[in-house]
Amino acid sequence: MIVKRIVRGYEFSTYTSDGGFLVKLTLRDSGAESLQLESVRARVTFKPVKLKRGTIRKAVGSQRWQNFVHVKKRTFSTMLT
């Protein structure tokens, strides 16, 4: 999973196991969270979906979340978790 700093937040991104979709989870500095899917194989777009607070933390798991928090404090713009 790649995490990068974006304007007013962070974006967690990874491909699905079959490589058909790119999954992007966005965590805004305000605490708002959203999910966006991008099709790799077809020209299909999906609107971002708002998520409940804490969804990204649950989705990435406790170890990756701890890694993210640790590296975030060091102000890196891109990280691999």
C-alpha contacts under 8 A as a table, 3 or more apart, distances in Angstrom:
res1	aa1	res2	aa2	distance
1	M	12	F	6.61
1	M	13	S	5.73
1	M	14	T	5.05
1	M	80	L	5.89
1	M	81	T	5.49
2	I	12	F	5.73
2	I	13	S	5.36
2	I	14	T	6.56
2	I	78	T	7.27
2	I	79	M	5.91
2	I	80	L	4.65
2	I	81	T	6.29
3	V	10	Y	6.68
3	V	11	E	5.49
3	V	12	F	4.44
3	V	13	S	6.41
3	V	68	F	7.90
3	V	78	T	5.69
3	V	79	M	5.19
3	V	80	L	6.14
3	V	81	T	7.19
4	K	10	Y	5.64
4	K	11	E	5.40
4	K	12	F	6.77
4	K	77	S	5.48
4	K	78	T	4.15
4	K	79	M	6.24
5	R	9	G	6.13
5	R	10	Y	4.58
5	R	11	E	6.47
5	R	76	F	7.78
5	R	77	S	4.83
5	R	78	T	6.23
6	I	9	G	5.30
6	I	10	Y	5.33
6	I	11	E	6.61
7	V	10	Y	7.80
8	R	28	R	5.76
8	R	29	D	5.45
8	R	30	S	7.96
9	G	26	T	7.13
9	G	27	L	5.51
9	G	28	R	3.97
9	G	29	D	4.81
9	G	30	S	8.00
10	Y	26	T	5.80
10	Y	27	L	5.17
10	Y	28	R	6.28
10	Y	29	D	7.81
11	E	24	K	6.48
11	E	25	L	5.69
11	E	26	T	4.49
11	E	27	L	6.30
12	F	24	K	5.64
12	F	25	L	4.99
12	F	26	T	6.26
13	S	22	L	6.92
13	S	23	V	5.53
13	S	24	K	4.45
13	S	25	L	6.31
14	T	22	L	5.81
14	T	23	V	5.41
14	T	24	K	6.82
15	Y	18	D	7.83
15	Y	19	G	5.49
15	Y	20	G	7.32
15	Y	21	F	5.70
15	Y	22	L	4.41
15	Y	23	V	5.84
16	T	19	G	5.08
16	T	20	G	6.30
16	T	21	F	5.54
16	T	22	L	6.39
16	T	23	V	6.96
17	S	20	G	7.86
18	D	21	F	7.93
19	G	22	L	7.41
19	G	40	V	7.30
20	G	39	S	6.06
20	G	40	V	5.25
20	G	41	R	5.98
21	F	37	L	6.35
21	F	38	E	5.45
21	F	39	S	4.55
21	F	40	V	5.32
21	F	41	R	7.78
22	L	37	L	5.79
22	L	38	E	5.07
22	L	39	S	6.46
22	L	40	V	6.86
23	V	35	L	7.31
23	V	36	Q	6.13
23	V	37	L	4.90
23	V	38	E	6.62
24	K	35	L	5.78
24	K	36	Q	5.15
24	K	37	L	6.30
25	L	33	E	7.17
25	L	34	S	5.73
25	L	35	L	4.67
25	L	36	Q	6.51
25	L	56	I	6.84
26	T	33	E	5.49
26	T	34	S	5.19
26	T	35	L	6.43
27	L	31	G	6.36
27	L	32	A	6.01
27	L	33	E	4.71
27	L	34	S	6.89
27	L	56	I	7.61
28	R	31	G	5.24
28	R	32	A	5.23
28	R	33	E	6.29
29	D	32	A	7.42
31	G	53	R	6.78
32	A	50	K	7.76
32	A	51	L	7.56
32	A	52	K	7.80
32	A	53	R	6.55
33	E	50	K	6.03
33	E	51	L	5.19
33	E	52	K	6.71
33	E	53	R	6.28
33	E	55	T	7.62
33	E	56	I	7.33
34	S	48	P	6.24
34	S	49	V	5.34
34	S	50	K	4.37
34	S	51	L	5.06
35	L	48	P	5.44
35	L	49	V	5.11
35	L	50	K	6.52
35	L	51	L	6.90
36	Q	46	F	6.81
36	Q	47	K	6.67
36	Q	48	P	4.51
36	Q	49	V	6.43
37	L	45	T	7.47
37	L	46	F	6.16
37	L	48	P	7.49
38	E	44	V	7.26
38	E	45	T	6.16
38	E	46	F	6.96
39	S	42	A	5.75
39	S	43	R	6.68
39	S	44	V	5.85
39	S	45	T	6.91
40	V	43	R	7.71
51	L	55	T	6.45
52	K	55	T	5.77
53	R	56	I	7.66
54	G	57	R	5.22
54	G	58	K	6.36
55	T	58	K	5.16
55	T	59	A	6.04
56	I	59	A	4.90
56	I	60	V	6.08
57	R	60	V	5.55
57	R	61	G	6.11
57	R	62	S	7.02
57	R	65	W	6.00
58	K	61	G	5.28
58	K	62	S	7.23
60	V	64	R	5.93
60	V	65	W	6.38
61	G	64	R	5.69
61	G	65	W	6.08
62	S	65	W	5.02
62	S	66	Q	6.06
63	Q	66	Q	5.18
63	Q	67	N	6.26
64	R	67	N	4.98
64	R	68	F	6.08
64	R	81	T	5.65
65	W	68	F	4.97
65	W	69	V	6.21
66	Q	69	V	5.15
66	Q	70	H	6.11
67	N	70	H	5.13
67	N	71	V	6.14
67	N	81	T	6.53
68	F	71	V	5.27
68	F	72	K	5.80
68	F	79	M	7.91
68	F	81	T	6.83
69	V	72	K	5.01
69	V	73	K	6.34
70	H	73	K	5.54
70	H	74	R	7.03
71	V	74	R	5.15
71	V	75	T	6.82
71	V	76	F	6.56
71	V	79	M	7.48
72	K	75	T	5.17
72	K	76	F	6.28
76	F	79	M	6.90
